[in-house]
Amino acid sequence: MIASYPQVPTGYELGVNCAVQSYDGKLFGGFTADANVVPDVGKLRDLTLTAFRELTRVVAARTRSRKAGAERARSGQARSGQAAA
């Protein structure tokens, strides 16, 4: 299986359903909406995508920062180890 997209059927007077699931290190999401109840559900999709992109950007920046800090620490340890020798 390459991907899995969750789907929650509408019913029981629910206008919008949102499902998120992870599979194989990936995150998949899906919206199901009753167009008569929530005619602008596309806005929810768009805002969710915008928020996810922002979250991804922040996580990537923090990851780069941590990797750079770890690399500086390793190179500092290597230099101090060479100086002590």
Buried (B, 14 or more C-beta within 10 A) or exposed (E): EEEEEBEEEBEEEBEBBBEEEEEEEEEBBBBBBBEEEBEEBEEBBEEBEEEEEEEEEEEEEEEEEEEEEEEEEEEEEEEEEEEEE
